[in-house]
Amino acid sequence: MRDIVIIGAGVSGSAVARELSRYQYDVLVVEANSDVCEGTSKANSGIVHAGFDTEPGSMMAKMNTRGNEMMEQLSKDLDFPFKRNGSLVLCFDEKDMDQLVYLLEKGQKNGVPGLRIITKEEVKEMEPNVTDDMVAALYAPTGGIVCPFGLNIAMAENACENGVEFQFDTEVQNIIPIEGGYRLETSRGDMETKMVINAAGVYADKFHNMVSEDKIEIIPRKGEYCLMDKKVGDFVKSTIFQLPTKYGKGVLVTPTVHGNLLAGPTAVDIEDKENTQTTAEGLEELLTKVKVSAPNIPTRQVITSFTGLRAHWTGHEFIIKEVEGAPGFIDVAGIESPGLTSSPAIGEYVAELVRGIYPKEKKVHFKATRKGIPNVAEASFEERQELIRQNPAYANVICRCEVVTEGEIMDAIHRPLGATTLDGIKRRTRAGMGRCQAGFCAPKQVEILARELGKDVSEITKSGEGSAFLTGYDKEDI
């Protein structure tokens, strides 16, 4: 019997896994998809929220503020991209200034440092491309941006290096209370565990409701985004929010840590927990709304659009606690925005909950740091020469748009929890994330994956079962 099984390898599950790996627990993470960061965590705005928007005293507020505090040191320890670029909430009408003051006061109650309301002139000096049709803004210097894939993968890899086991392509189908714990019936057989951490994103209600009489409902909140080319990545420097008005909450525009420009998301509650399709209507709404903040946003530079699903609980709060009547079953549910920001704090908090229920000693040799994949595109000439000296594959550029080399792709495949799919390579190295969206480099990536994994090219997929690129060979019947 395992000590702990974590359901879900997104940012919440991976953060919990990393924190638990500090202690002498036998931990298994089960994930229905083929890799970490395949659900809600892979499709979001990458914003590290300052914490002025959450309700004072709520679990959301506590996790947001603490997560923001932790992010900078964590990015250094685990070597993923993070930047404090600050955020602005634009107010478009003098009549709405009281709402801006309300946000300021909420943020101050939450302990957000440096918050202040600035004038239109100050905003325009900071961000000349925002609209003239605004009167003031709330400025939060501790707001930031992060690579969501980098954060998620770094925490999961570090957990793995510290002894946590990950099992992919494993769908949990049923959970049955047994003496001293739970039996999980999965697509890959049954497993027994003393404790369960339910970090299953939009499916967290399904697993909660298997063990509790007090039912919850998680609604998939669909949000569409547009990503723009790096040549316009400096259109804004801060993350630009809109003060909610009678016309809705609006959308944000932000630079990314990799130099792109991102706009989104829309917000539509849907029923299908697998519906990540973009729509003409949704993208039109998005581009109309973002022009309220930035009328001249260069929409002709959009290189891709995508959709994410947020796990919205009807009570609009994080549910992080042991389930009443289900000892040892801990929910990490309803983790919508600011869930990415909060994830390190959620991991810390859940680890303390677990230790209170089932204490274990700390490990003597916990490894707190992790080194990421070398970034040839950003390396100095001397650093590139040294990489090439170590492995000539670092001189062979595979993805021209993002300048990703064969050496980086090989590293992505052979690290802890290494990539086994094209999406896995993309999230670890950015190969295929540039202007051509893998139109040039995908065939070569397939060849490298097949070679390094000892597989036939027909076995290589985009994102796991059901997403194969190749179905056979030309003239194979001749």
N, C-alpha and C positions, 0 to 999 in steps of 0.2 A: 504494500500500500504506500502510495506517495504521501509526502507531507502536504504538498500544495499543488493544485492544478490551476493555472491561470487560463481562462478562456479569452482569447483575443491577443494578437501581437501588434496592435496599433500603439500609439504613443502612451496611452494609459497603461495597457498591459505590459509594455516594455519597460516603462518607468517603475512599475511595481516589481517586475522581475529583477531589475537592476538593484533596487533597494533591498529586496529580500536576499539577493545573492551576497550581501554583506554578512549574512548569518548562516548557520549550519543547517539550513533546510534543504530537503530534496524537492526541487521545484521543476515542474514541467509546464511549458506554455504550449497550448494546442491552438492551432489556427486553421480555419476552413480553407483559406487560400494558399497559394504556393509560396508565399514570401511574407515577411513583415511589411507593414505599411501598405496594405492592399485595400483597406476600407476607407472610413471617414478620414483617417490621418493623411492619406495621399492626395486629397483634393480639397485644399483650403487656402486661405490667403497668406499663411505664413506670418501672421501678425503676432508680436508679443505685446499684448495689451497692457497698458499702464495700470488699469484697475479703477477708473473713475465711473464706469458704467454699471458696475455690479451693486446689488443691494447691500448696504452696510450690515455686517453681522451674519450674512449668508455664507454658506459653504463656498459658493462661487467666489465671493469677495475674498475670503481667507485664502483659498487656493490660488486665485489670480495674483494677489499681492505677493505671496510667498514665492510662487513660480517665477514671477518677474524678477524678484530679488536673486533667485538661484541661477537664472539663465546664463549670465555672463561667465561666472566661474565654471559652470557646467560645460559651456562651449569651449573653454580652455582645457578642461580636464579630458573631454571626449573628442575634441578636435572637429567641430562642425561649425559652419558659418553662422554668425550672429552679429547684429549691428544695432546700436541704439541710435535710430534716426529721428526719434521724436514723432509725436502725432499732433494733428490739429483737428478740432471739431468746428466746422464752419457754421456760423449763424447768419441767416439771410434776411432777417427782419428784426428791427428794434423791438417789436412786440414780443419776440421770442427770447429776449435777453435773460428773462427770469429762468428759462429752461437751462441756459448756459450756466448761470449762477448755481442752479440746482445740481448740475453735473459736477461743478467745481466743489460744492459742499459735500457731495457724496464721495468724491475722490479723496477729499481731505479726511473724512471720517474713516475711509479705508486705509489711510496712511500712505497715500501716493505722494511722493516728494516732488516739489518744484512746480506744481500745478499753478497756472495763472491765466487770466483772461487777457488777451492782447488785442490791440486795435486793428482796424482794417489796414492801416498803413504798415504796421509791423508785419502783418500776414503777407502783404504784397512784397515787402522787402525780403522775407524768407522764401516765399513761393510766388514768383511773378506770374506763373501760368494758371493760378487759380482765378476764379471768376471775380469780376469787379462788383458783382451783385451780392456782396456779403458785407456785414457791418462789424463783425468781430469774430474771434475764435477762442476756444479753450486750447491752451498749449500744454502738452504733457511731455517733458523732456525724457522721461524714462520709457516711453513707448519704443518698441523696436521691431525688427524683422529677423526672421530665422528661416533656414531651409527646413521645411517640415520633414522631408525624407532624411536629411542629414541628422536631425535630432532623433527621430525614431530609430533609424538604423544604428546610430552610435550607442544608444541606450541598450538596444537588443544585443549588439555585438559584445558590449562590455559585460552584460549579464551572462552571455554565453561563455565568455572567457573566464568568468567566475563560477562556472559550474551549472548554470541553468540549462536545461535541455529544451529544445524547440522541436515540435512535431507539426509539420505542415500538411496541407491537403487532408486535414482531419476535422470532419464536421461533427460537432456534438449534437446527437439526435434526441437524447433523453438523459435526465438526471434523477437518480433514485436514492433517497436517504437510506443508509444502511447503518449497522452498528459501528459507531466510531467514525462515521464519515459519510462518503457519497460514492455511488457507482455511476460513472459516466459511460453511457452507451454511445459509441462513435462510429463513423464510417470505416474506421480501421480497428474495430474491436473494442472491448470493454476495458475500463481502467478504474481503479479504486484510489481514493484519496481522503485524507483526513480533513482537508480544507479546500474550498473552491473560491477563487477570485473571479467574479463575473465582470469582465471588461470587454464585452462583446458588441459595443457600439450600438447600432440600430437594432440589434437582436438581443440586447440585454434584458428587455422585458420578457422575452420568450423563456429565458433561463430562470429569471426571477420567479416567474409565474409557475414554473415546474415544482418549486419547493415552498412557495408561500401562498397562504390564503388571501393575503392583502395584495391584490393584483395591481400592476402598474402598466402604463401604456407609453411606449416610445414611438413618437411620430417622426418619420423621415422628413426633414426639412430640406428641400432641394434648392441648391444655389448654383447659378451659372456664372462663369468667369470668362474673361478674355485676357490673353497674354500677348503682350506686344514685344517687338524686336528690341534687342539691346541698343540699337542706334538711337532709340528714344527713351532709354532707361533713366536719363537724368531730367525728364520732363518735370518731375517733382522729386524733392529730396526727402520730405516727411511723408508719413502716412496721413492721407486726407480723408476724414470722415465728414458726414453731413449730420447736422442736428436734426433729429426726427421732427417732421412737420405733419400737418394734416394730410399731406400727400404720401406719407410713409417714411420709413427709416432711411431710405436712400442707399447708396452703395459707396464703397471706398475706392480710392485710387492710390497706389503705393509703388515705390520701387521694390525690387526683390534683392536679396543678398547676392544674386548672381548677375545683376545689372539689367534685368528686364523691367518692363512696366506692366503692372497688373491692375485690372479693374474688376469689381464684383463685390459680393455676390448678390444675386436676386434671392428671394425667399418665398418659396411656395411649399406648403405642406401637402404631401402626397401619401398614397397608401403602399405603393410598391417599394420595398426596401432594396431592390436591385436596380431601380430606374435611374441610371446616370447618363441618360441621353440629353444632349443639348437640343434646344428648339429655336426655330427662327423667332418666335414670339418672345422667348426669354432673353435671347441675345439682343433683340431690338429694344426691349425694356431696359436692359442693363446699359446699353450705350446711350439711351436717352437720359437715364437717370445720372450717369456719371458726368454728363455734360453740364449738369447743374453746378457741379463743383469746378469743372475744367472744360469750358466750352470748346477749346482748341485741342483737346486731347487727340493724338494722331491715330485715329481708328483704322486708317489704311495700313498701319504697321502691325495689325493683329496677325500673329503667326499660328495661333491655335486657340481653341476654346474648349472648356471642359466643365463638368458638373460634379459637385460634391454633395453628399448627404450628411446633414447634421443630426445627431441623435437627440431630438427635442423631447424632454419629458413634459407632460401636460402641466406639472407643477412648477416648471421653469426653475429648476434648481438641480445642482449636482446631488446624486444619491450615493453617498459613500459611507456605508455602515454595514454591520452584521445584520442579516435579515432576521427579524423577530420570528421565533419558532423554527428557525433553521440554523442551529449552532454550527459555527465554522464556515458558513456561506456568506461571503462579503460581496455586496454590490458595489461596482464602480460604474454607475449607470447615469444616463442623462448628461453625458459629458459632451455638450455642445460648446460653442464659443463662450468663454475663453478657455476651452479645454486644452488646446495646444500649449498656451502659456502656462496653464496650471499643471501640466503633466508631471514635471519634476516634483512639485509639492504633493500631488496626489500619490506618487510613489512613496514618498517619505511618510505621508499620513497613514497610508494603508499598511506599510511595514510596521508601524507602531501599533495599529489595530491588531495585526496578526500576532505580534509579540505579546500583547496583552492577553490574548486567548491561548496561545501555544508558544511559550517562551523557548528560545534557543540562544546559544552563545554566539558571539561574533566570531568570524573567521580571523585567524591570525594573519593570513596572507591574502587578504582582499586586494585586488588590483583596481585602483580608483581611476586610472587613466587609460586612454586608448588613442592610438594614432590612426588618423584617417588615410585614405588613398592619396598618394602624391598628386598634386594638381599641376600638370605640365603647363597649362595655359597661363597660370599665374606665377610660375616659378621664374627665378632669375636665370640668366644665361649660365652661371656657374652651377646652379642647382640642376638645371637640365643636363649639363655635361656630366655631372656626377651620376644622375639617374641612368643616363645612356651607358655610362661606363659599367654600371652594375648590371644593366639589362638592355641590350640594344633595341628591344621591343618598344622602349620609351621614345624612340626616334621615329616610329612608324605611326603617322597620324591616320586614324580610322574615321573619326567624326570631324569633318573640316569646319563645320559651323562653330562647334564648341572647343575645337582643338583638343580632342581626347585621343590618346594614343593606345596602341595595342597593349603596352605595358600596364596602363591603368585598368584596362578591361580585364586583363589576366589577374591583376591584383583583386579586382572586384569579385572574380569567380572563386578565388582560392582563399579568401579571408574567412574568419568565423562567420557562419550563416551566409556564405557566399552566394552570389547571383547564379540562378539556374535558368533564367528567362531574359528576354530582351528588356522587359520592363524593369527587371532586377538590375541589369547593367545601367539602364537609363537613370534610375533613382540613385545609384551609387556613384556614377561618373559624369552624368549629364550627356552621354552619347545619345544623340537623337533628339535632344531638347532644343536644338537651334532652329534657324529659319526654315530649313528644308524638312524638319520633323522626321528625320531618319530615312528620307527618300534616297539618300546616297549611301549611308553607312550600314543600313540594316542587313543587307546580304553578307557583308564581311563580318558583322557581329555574329550572325548565325553560324558562320564557318568557325569563328574563334570559340564560341560556346561548345559546338560539337567536338572540336579538337580537344579542348581542355577538359571536358566532361566525359570524353570517351564514348560519345553517342553519334548516331547517324544524324545528318542535318534534318531529316524528316521528323525527328523527335523533338526538335527545338521549338519552343512556343513563345508567344508574346507574353502571356501572363498565366501559364498553367494549362490544365486540361481544357480542351475545347478551343484553343487559340493557336493551333499549329499554322505555320506559314506554308509549308510544302506538303504536298500529298503524294508525290511520286517523282520519278525521273523521266525526262524526255526520252521518247523512243524505247522505253523499257521493255516493250513487247516485241521489239524487232530482233 
